[in-house]
Amino acid sequence: MKKLTAMLLVVCMMLGLFAGCGSDTAETKAPGESGQETVNAKDIKVGFIFLHDENSTYDKNFINAANEVKKTLGLSDDQVIFKTNVPESNECYEAAADLADRGCDVVFADSFGHEPFMAQAAQEFPDVQFCHATGTTAHTAGIPNLHNAFASIYEGRYLAGIAAGMKLNEMIEKGEFTAEEAKIGYVGAFTYAEVISGYTSFFLGARSVCPSVTMEVQFTGSWYDETAEKEAANTLINRGCKLISQHADSMGAPTACETAGVPNVSYNGSTVAACPNTFIVSSSVNWVPYFTYMIESVMNGTEIAVDWCKGIAEDAVVLSELNEKVIAPGTAEKLEEAKAKLISGELHVFDTSTFTVEGKVVESFMADVDTDPDYTPDTEVVSDGYFHESEKRAAPYFTLNVDGITLLNKAFA
C-alpha cells in the first residue's frame, strides 16, 4: 500500500477525525489492525448517491465536498462515481448495488430515507463500506460495514440565529417595528427531530440577543419543493414575520424573501448571488472532513466509526460569508465571541436555563436514541444543565416544543 500523504494524515489526527460521536463508535486502530484490507490509493473507488442534483442546496453541499476531496486526494474521474436524483426508495438499493458491482470500495448516500436501502446493500456486499448521512440505526443494526455520519449543525444554526437576532435589533432601533413585533418565520420540510433541533437552535440563537423574539414554523412535507417553500415563506411574511429562515432545500424561500424585501438566513450555502439585498448568512455541514476520513480509513484498512459526529471546533460545521450589505453592525464580532464559547464549552446551545416547555424548565428528557418503530424513549439526555444533542447519537433527537415557537401545521411526521 502506498503511504498516505503525511500532511493529510497529521491534519486528520489533529482534528480528531478518527473518533465518532456517542457511545457506540469505532476505535482508532493501526492500518490493517481492524482486519479490513488496505486499498491502494490508485485503485480505490468511491460511489456517491445523492437525493437530488446541484439544483438542491442540500445536495450541492455534498457534491461540492465530494469534488473537493476528490481533488485533494488526487482521485481520477474513474475512481469517483456520482449518482444523482436517487429517490428514497428501492432505487437507492439498486444504485448502491450497482456501485458495489462496479468495484466501489465505499459507497455514501446523503438522505435520511436512503438508510434502509443502504442497510440492505451492506448486508449483500459485506466487503464494501456503506456510509450514510443523517441516519439513526447503524449503531444498533449490527451490520459491520454500515455507518452513519452527521455534524453538530445546531451549533451553526445557533450562530446564524444570533446574526438574525442582531438584524432584528437593528430594525427595531430604526423604528421599522416594535420589539413585541419581532417575529421570525421558519420554513421546515418535515416534523423530524433534525428539523425541530434546527429551528429551535436558530430560535435560541436569535433570542440570546433579541429577547422578545417569537417564531412561527410552516412545514411543506417535502425536502425539495420550490413552489411549496416559496408559498410557505410568503405565508409567514404575510403573517408579519420580519425575517425568514429555512430547513428545506430549494431557492423557494430565499427568492420569496428577495422579492418581498425581507431579510433571510439560508441553509447549506450562500444565496447572496441570487438574493443580494436580503441574504444575511448561511450555516451548513462541511462534509470535507468526513469524506476525507471515510476514504482514508478504507485506504488504511482502519475501521470507520459506526456513528460519526463533529462540529464547529473540527470545521465540520461552518458559516458562509456574511453579507455586509445586509447584516447589522457588530454581527461578525458577536458571532466570533459566541463561536469561541461554543468551542471552549462555556456555551451550550440547548442550555435548559434559556428556554421552557409549557412554562417549565426541562430537568429531564428521555430521547429515542436507539431508534425503533414506535420511537420509544430510551436514553436520558438532559444533565449538567443542558440537553446533550448529538452526543448520544450523531443524528439529532431534540423533539421538545419550546415556548415561543408556534407550529402553523403539524401534518408531516
Secondary structure, DSSP 8 states (H G I E B T S, - for coil): -----HHHHHHHHHHTTT--SSSS------TTTTS-----TTT--EEEE-SS-TTSHHHHHHHHHHHHHHHHTT--GGGEEEE-S--SSHHHHHHHHHHHHTT-SEEEE-SGGGHHHHHHHHHH-TTSEEEEES-S-HHHH--TTEEEEEE-HHHHHHHHHHHHHHHHHHHHHTTSS-GGG-EEEEEES-S-HHHHHHHHHHHHHHHHH-TT-EEEEEE-SSSS-HHHHHHHHHHHHHTT-SEEEEESSSSHHHHHHHHHT--EEEESS--TTT-TTTEEEEEEE--HHHHHHHHHHHHHT----SEEEE-GGGTSEEE----TTTS-TTHHHHHHHHHHHHHHTS--TTBGGG--BTTB-----EE--S--TT----EE-EETTEE-TTTSSSS-------TTEEES-----
